[in-house]
Amino acid sequence: MNTSHAAFGFLVVAALIGLLEWRSVESTGRNELIITDAQRAFVREQVLQTRAQDQNNANYEQAMALYIDEEILYREGLKLGLEKDDLIVKRRVVQKMRFLLEDMTPVATPTEAQLQTWLDQNPERYQTEQSIQFQHHFFSRGKRGDESIYHAETALIDLSASKEIVSDPFPLRTSEALLSRDQVIKEFGNKAASILFELPIGQWSNPVQSALGVHLFKVDERNEGRIMTLQEAGTQLMSDLIAAQREAVNDAGLAALRATYTIKDGP
């Protein structure tokens, strides 16, 4: 979206706010409360929701009376300026203003060309996961006790000499295919994953201890990952670009609003 259009939209909002403020000042002398059909429908909806959750069955008349009482108290509080130094109220008003300004300056759906440009500019955000295929020998602490680490160290020497070794069945099922980091973490834990993804291909690891026992690993294949295609990045890419565009439009609009104010240092 063109930032000059966004700035114009924010200036229109600023003018609208000024008009609303003038109208509110004009009408402060009158204590008139008009209940619209939309407000009645809102109260009815609240009553229906309350009945679904509460066995006391609050009725419409009571709910409407409470709504009117709260509206009157709210207006009287505004007359006394009770909202002016309330940080929670201020933040809520700021939040609603941001929603209003965003509604006045919508962001267009990005084109495929814009999505591709964003992908090219931010490749690190859209990488396929690293994955590895590896050999594994396990020495059970439940079966071997404290000897499991000694047996793993002895087995490592034999493996380095291309000798056959005897290890234990691993109780968790391990796929023969390439595994992602998350899959390795799920089966072997964070420590093993960190070692495996740094281990040179074709080299046996030192013994790696876990809650179940001791492990020896050798990586046979590593897929380093790649930049995703537009289709693979999908909705995440779209959401990220719209968020970036929205931030740029908001910055431009707020700058335009800020330009309508004179900022002075107080005493």
C-alpha positions in Angstrom: 0.0 0.0 0.0 1.3 3.5 -0.9 2.4 5.2 2.4 1.1 8.6 1.1 -2.4 7.1 0.9 -1.9 5.7 4.4 -0.9 9.1 5.7 -3.9 10.7 4.1 -6.1 8.1 5.7 -4.7 8.8 9.1 -5.3 12.6 8.6 -8.9 11.9 7.8 -9.2 9.9 11.0 -7.6 12.7 12.9 -10.2 15.1 11.5 -13.0 12.7 12.4 -11.6 12.4 16.0 -11.6 16.2 16.3 -15.2 16.3 15.1 -16.3 13.7 17.6 -14.5 15.5 20.4 -16.3 18.7 19.5 -19.7 17.0 19.4 -19.0 15.4 22.8 -18.1 18.7 24.4 -21.3 20.2 22.8 -23.5 17.6 24.4 -22.0 17.3 27.8 -24.6 19.6 29.3 -27.4 17.1 28.5 -28.0 13.9 30.5 -29.7 11.9 27.6 -29.2 8.2 27.2 -30.5 6.7 24.0 -30.7 2.9 23.9 -30.5 1.6 20.4 -31.6 -1.6 18.8 -28.0 -2.7 18.5 -27.5 -2.2 22.3 -30.6 -4.1 23.1 -29.5 -7.0 20.9 -26.1 -6.9 22.6 -27.7 -7.2 26.1 -30.0 -10.0 24.9 -27.0 -11.9 23.6 -25.2 -11.5 26.9 -28.3 -12.8 28.7 -28.4 -15.9 26.5 -24.7 -16.6 27.1 -25.2 -16.1 30.9 -28.1 -18.6 30.9 -26.0 -21.2 29.1 -23.3 -20.9 31.9 -25.2 -19.9 35.0 -28.1 -21.7 36.7 -29.5 -18.4 38.1 -31.0 -17.5 34.7 -30.4 -13.7 34.7 -33.4 -12.0 32.9 -33.4 -9.3 30.2 -34.8 -6.5 32.4 -32.2 -7.0 35.1 -29.4 -7.1 32.5 -30.7 -4.0 30.7 -30.9 -2.1 34.1 -27.3 -3.1 34.8 -26.2 -2.0 31.4 -27.9 1.4 31.9 -26.4 1.8 35.4 -22.9 1.1 34.0 -23.4 3.5 31.1 -24.5 6.3 33.5 -21.6 5.6 35.9 -19.2 5.6 32.9 -20.4 9.0 31.7 -20.3 10.5 35.1 -16.8 9.2 35.6 -15.8 10.9 32.3 -17.3 14.2 33.5 -15.1 13.9 36.6 -12.0 13.1 34.5 -11.5 9.8 36.3 -10.1 8.2 33.2 -7.3 10.7 32.6 -4.7 9.3 34.9 -5.7 5.6 34.6 -3.0 3.7 32.8 -5.3 0.7 32.1 -8.0 2.9 30.6 -5.4 4.8 28.6 -3.9 1.6 27.1 -7.4 0.3 26.2 -8.2 3.5 24.4 -4.9 3.4 22.6 -5.6 -0.2 21.6 -9.0 0.7 20.2 -7.5 3.7 18.4 -5.0 1.4 16.7 -7.8 -0.9 15.6 -9.7 2.1 14.2 -6.7 3.4 12.3 -6.1 0.0 10.9 -9.7 -0.3 9.7 -9.2 3.1 7.9 -6.0 2.0 6.2 -6.4 -1.6 5.1 -3.4 -3.5 3.6 -3.9 -5.1 0.3 -3.3 -8.9 -0.2 0.3 -9.3 -1.3 0.9 -10.3 -4.9 3.0 -13.4 -5.8 5.8 -11.0 -7.0 5.8 -9.3 -3.6 5.8 -12.6 -1.8 8.8 -13.8 -3.8 10.7 -10.6 -3.1 10.0 -10.9 0.6 11.2 -14.6 0.5 14.4 -13.5 -1.4 15.1 -10.8 1.2 14.5 -13.0 4.2 15.7 -16.5 3.3 16.8 -17.4 6.8 13.1 -17.3 8.0 12.0 -20.0 5.5 14.5 -22.8 5.6 13.5 -26.5 5.4 14.7 -28.4 8.5 18.1 -30.0 8.7 17.8 -33.8 8.8 20.3 -36.7 9.3 20.5 -40.4 8.8 22.8 -42.3 11.3 23.9 -45.6 12.8 23.3 -46.2 16.5 24.5 -48.6 19.1 22.8 -48.6 22.6 24.1 -49.9 25.9 21.3 -50.3 28.4 21.8 -49.0 31.9 19.0 -51.2 33.1 20.7 -54.3 31.8 24.4 -53.4 32.3 24.2 -51.0 35.2 27.4 -48.9 35.8 29.2 -51.1 33.3 27.2 -49.5 30.4 29.7 -46.6 30.0 32.7 -49.0 30.1 31.1 -51.3 27.5 30.3 -48.3 25.2 34.0 -47.1 25.4 35.2 -50.6 24.6 32.8 -50.9 21.7 34.0 -47.5 20.3 37.5 -48.8 20.1 36.3 -52.0 18.3 34.2 -50.0 15.9 37.1 -47.7 15.1 39.1 -50.9 14.3 36.1 -52.2 12.1 35.4 -55.0 14.5 31.9 -56.4 15.3 30.3 -55.4 18.6 27.3 -56.5 20.6 24.9 -53.8 21.8 21.4 -53.8 23.2 18.0 -53.2 21.5 16.9 -49.6 21.8 13.5 -49.5 23.5 12.3 -46.5 21.4 11.5 -47.1 17.7 14.1 -45.4 15.5 13.3 -44.8 11.8 15.9 -45.7 9.1 15.0 -42.6 7.2 16.3 -39.1 7.6 15.3 -37.6 10.9 14.7 -33.9 11.7 16.2 -32.3 14.8 12.8 -32.4 16.5 12.5 -36.1 15.8 16.0 -36.8 17.2 15.2 -34.8 20.3 12.0 -36.7 20.8 13.8 -40.1 20.7 17.2 -39.3 22.2 17.0 -35.9 23.9 18.5 -32.5 23.4 22.1 -33.5 24.3 22.2 -36.3 21.7 20.6 -34.0 19.0 23.2 -31.3 19.6 26.0 -33.8 19.2 24.5 -35.5 16.2 23.9 -32.4 14.1 27.6 -31.3 14.7 29.1 -34.7 14.2 31.2 -35.1 11.0 29.8 -37.6 8.6 31.4 -41.1 8.9 32.8 -40.6 12.4 31.7 -42.4 15.5 30.8 -40.2 18.4 32.2 -40.5 21.9 29.8 -42.3 24.3 26.6 -40.1 24.9 24.8 -40.7 28.1 21.0 -40.5 28.5 18.4 -41.5 31.1 18.1 -44.9 29.5 21.8 -45.7 29.0 24.8 -44.9 26.8 24.8 -44.3 23.0 27.2 -44.4 20.1 26.3 -42.5 16.9 27.7 -42.3 13.4 26.1 -39.9 10.8 25.9 -41.5 7.4 24.0 -38.6 5.6 23.1 -35.0 6.4 20.6 -32.8 4.6 21.5 -29.2 5.4 18.1 -27.8 4.4 17.2 -25.2 1.7 15.1 -22.2 1.1 11.4 -23.1 0.8 9.4 -22.4 -2.3 6.5 -20.0 -2.2 4.1 -23.0 -1.9 6.1 -24.5 1.0 6.3 -21.2 2.9 2.6 -20.8 2.3 0.5 -19.0 4.9 3.4 -18.2 7.2 5.1 -16.2 4.4 1.8 -14.4 3.6 1.2 -13.6 7.3 4.8 -12.3 7.8 4.6 -10.0 4.7 1.2 -8.6 5.7 2.5 -7.9 9.2 5.5 -6.1 7.8 3.3 -4.1 5.4 0.9 -3.3 8.3 3.8 -2.1 10.4 5.1 0.2 7.6 1.6 1.7 7.1 1.1 2.2 10.8 4.4 4.0 11.1 3.6 6.3 8.2 0.1 7.0 9.5 1.3 7.7 13.1 4.0 10.0 11.7 1.2 11.9 9.8 -0.8 12.2 13.0 2.2 13.2 15.0 2.8 16.0 12.5 -0.6 17.6 13.5 0.6 18.0 17.1 2.9 20.6 18.6 5.1 19.1 21.2 6.4 21.4 23.9 8.4 20.9 27.1 6.5 21.7 30.2 7.7 23.4 33.4 
